[in-house]
Amino acid sequence: MDAHDVFEILVREHADLLMAYIRATVRDASLAEDVFQESLLTAWRRLPDYDKSRPFGPWLRGIAANVILAALRQHKRVTALCDQELLEQLDSRCEALARSPTGDTLDEKLDALRDCVRSLPEPYRQAIETRIQAEDEPSESVAERLGINLETLKKRLQRARARLLECLQRKLSFACQMESDPCHRILI
């Protein structure tokens, strides 16, 4: 098996989590796709530098973090939810998710998240689902769509995310401190 085949297998194994990592910080879908592609190209070019004794996922996310920060410097108009510290915390969360004893695949973990969303009280579930569907829209238009004011939307999203985190902790048994970890707000 040559380097190209190994790289393809590793990328396929880590692509979903890599895209989730990127989308958690880059709100613009087109830019997120560009960052994803650039991250894979950079990883391919730097493959000889990869230390095979270390996990591939964190190495790939490290490359993506650098690409994200460079893209955000170039596209200042794009809304971003990150800085270097948040990217490191998100990488740590991805690593904990990857090591989670329950739900070996990202799909299983996403199924757990979907179950948790379904278990939310209606106003919280509605706020989360509408926010996700209106991915690139400003929060003001999401609040308007729901017929509530912006502060009510923010509070519902905050409470929904806290409940989702608790639910996922129970389902997936990975550790996360809700109040002290700013990364908990980007699970959705």
C-alpha positions as CSV (number, residue, x, y, z in Angstrom):
1,M,0.0,0.0,0.0
2,D,1.5,3.3,-1.0
3,A,1.4,6.7,0.7
4,H,-1.6,7.9,-1.4
5,D,-3.7,4.9,-0.4
6,V,-2.8,5.3,3.3
7,F,-3.6,9.0,3.1
8,E,-6.9,8.4,1.5
9,I,-7.9,5.9,4.2
10,L,-6.9,8.2,7.0
11,V,-8.7,11.2,5.4
12,R,-11.9,9.2,4.9
13,E,-11.7,8.1,8.5
14,H,-11.3,11.7,9.8
15,A,-13.2,13.8,7.2
16,D,-16.5,14.1,9.0
17,L,-14.9,15.2,12.3
18,L,-12.6,17.5,10.5
19,M,-15.5,19.2,8.8
20,A,-17.4,19.4,12.1
21,Y,-14.3,21.1,13.6
22,I,-14.1,23.6,10.8
23,R,-17.9,24.3,10.7
24,A,-17.9,24.9,14.5
25,T,-15.7,27.9,13.9
26,V,-16.4,29.1,10.3
27,R,-20.0,30.1,9.8
28,D,-19.8,30.7,6.1
29,A,-20.4,27.3,4.3
30,S,-18.5,28.2,1.2
31,L,-15.4,29.3,3.2
32,A,-15.7,26.2,5.4
33,E,-15.5,24.0,2.3
34,D,-12.5,26.0,1.0
35,V,-10.8,25.6,4.4
36,F,-11.5,21.9,4.4
37,Q,-10.0,21.5,0.9
38,E,-7.0,23.6,1.7
39,S,-6.4,21.6,4.9
40,L,-6.4,18.4,3.0
41,L,-4.1,19.8,0.3
42,T,-1.7,21.0,2.9
43,A,-1.8,17.7,4.8
44,W,-1.0,15.9,1.5
45,R,2.0,18.2,0.8
46,R,3.2,17.8,4.4
47,L,2.6,14.1,4.7
48,P,6.4,13.4,4.8
49,D,6.5,15.5,8.0
50,Y,3.8,13.5,9.7
51,D,5.0,11.5,12.7
52,K,3.5,8.1,12.3
53,S,3.8,7.4,16.0
54,R,1.2,10.1,16.8
55,P,-2.5,10.1,16.0
56,F,-3.5,11.5,12.6
57,G,-6.7,13.4,13.7
58,P,-5.0,16.0,15.9
59,W,-2.3,16.5,13.3
60,L,-4.9,17.1,10.6
61,R,-6.9,19.5,12.9
62,G,-3.7,21.4,13.7
63,I,-3.3,22.0,10.0
64,A,-6.9,23.0,9.7
65,A,-6.5,25.4,12.6
66,N,-3.7,27.2,10.8
67,V,-5.7,27.3,7.6
68,I,-8.8,28.6,9.5
69,L,-6.8,31.4,11.1
70,A,-5.2,32.4,7.8
71,A,-8.6,32.4,6.0
72,L,-10.2,34.5,8.7
73,R,-7.4,37.0,8.5
74,Q,-8.0,37.2,4.7
75,H,-11.8,37.3,5.0
76,K,-12.3,39.8,7.8
77,R,-16.0,40.2,6.8
78,V,-16.7,36.6,7.6
79,T,-18.2,35.9,11.0
80,A,-16.0,33.7,13.0
81,L,-16.4,32.1,16.4
82,C,-12.8,31.4,17.1
83,D,-9.3,32.3,18.1
84,Q,-6.3,30.2,18.8
85,E,-7.4,29.3,22.3
86,L,-10.8,28.2,21.2
87,L,-9.4,26.1,18.4
88,E,-7.2,24.3,20.9
89,Q,-10.1,23.7,23.2
90,L,-12.2,22.5,20.2
91,D,-9.4,20.1,19.2
92,S,-9.3,18.8,22.8
93,R,-13.0,18.2,22.6
94,C,-12.7,16.4,19.3
95,E,-10.0,14.2,20.8
96,A,-12.2,13.4,23.8
97,L,-15.1,12.6,21.4
98,A,-12.8,10.4,19.3
99,R,-11.8,8.5,22.5
100,S,-15.3,8.2,23.8
101,P,-16.0,4.6,24.8
102,T,-19.6,4.8,23.6
103,G,-20.4,5.4,20.0
104,D,-17.3,4.5,18.0
105,T,-18.1,6.4,14.9
106,L,-19.0,10.0,14.3
107,D,-22.4,8.8,12.9
108,E,-23.2,7.1,16.2
109,K,-22.3,10.2,18.1
110,L,-24.4,12.3,15.8
111,D,-27.3,9.9,16.3
112,A,-26.8,10.5,20.1
113,L,-26.9,14.3,19.5
114,R,-30.1,14.0,17.4
115,D,-31.7,11.9,20.2
116,C,-30.7,14.7,22.7
117,V,-32.2,17.4,20.4
118,R,-35.5,15.4,20.1
119,S,-35.7,15.2,23.9
120,L,-35.5,19.0,24.4
121,P,-38.5,21.0,25.5
122,E,-40.3,22.4,22.4
123,P,-39.2,26.1,22.7
124,Y,-35.5,25.0,23.1
125,R,-35.7,22.4,20.3
126,Q,-37.4,24.9,18.0
127,A,-34.7,27.5,18.7
128,I,-31.8,25.0,18.0
129,E,-33.4,23.6,14.9
130,T,-34.2,27.1,13.5
131,R,-30.7,28.4,14.3
132,I,-29.2,25.4,12.4
133,Q,-31.5,25.7,9.4
134,A,-30.8,29.5,9.2
135,E,-27.1,28.7,9.3
136,D,-25.7,31.9,7.7
137,E,-28.6,34.2,8.7
138,P,-28.1,36.8,11.5
139,S,-29.6,35.9,14.9
140,E,-32.0,38.8,14.6
141,S,-33.7,37.2,11.6
142,V,-33.9,33.8,13.4
143,A,-35.5,35.5,16.4
144,E,-38.0,37.2,14.0
145,R,-38.8,33.9,12.3
146,L,-39.6,32.4,15.7
147,G,-41.6,35.4,16.8
148,I,-39.5,36.2,19.8
149,N,-37.0,38.9,20.7
150,L,-33.2,38.5,20.3
151,E,-32.5,38.2,24.0
152,T,-35.1,35.4,24.4
153,L,-33.5,33.5,21.5
154,K,-30.0,33.8,23.0
155,K,-31.3,32.6,26.4
156,R,-33.2,29.6,24.8
157,L,-30.1,28.7,22.8
158,Q,-27.9,28.9,25.9
159,R,-30.3,26.7,27.9
160,A,-30.7,24.3,25.0
161,R,-27.0,23.9,24.5
162,A,-26.5,23.3,28.3
163,R,-29.2,20.6,28.2
164,L,-27.7,19.1,25.1
165,L,-24.3,19.0,26.7
166,E,-25.7,17.2,29.8
167,C,-27.5,14.7,27.6
168,L,-24.4,14.0,25.5
169,Q,-22.3,13.6,28.7
170,R,-24.8,11.0,29.8
171,K,-25.0,9.2,26.5
172,L,-21.3,9.4,25.4
173,S,-19.6,9.6,28.8
174,F,-17.1,12.2,27.8
175,A,-16.0,14.9,30.4
176,C,-16.7,18.5,29.9
177,Q,-17.2,21.3,32.4
178,M,-20.2,23.3,31.3
179,E,-19.6,26.6,33.0
180,S,-15.8,26.8,32.7
181,D,-15.4,25.4,29.2
182,P,-16.2,28.0,26.5
183,C,-16.1,25.2,24.0
184,H,-19.5,23.8,25.2
185,R,-21.3,26.5,23.2
186,I,-20.1,25.1,19.9
187,L,-21.5,21.7,20.2
188,I,-24.3,22.8,17.8
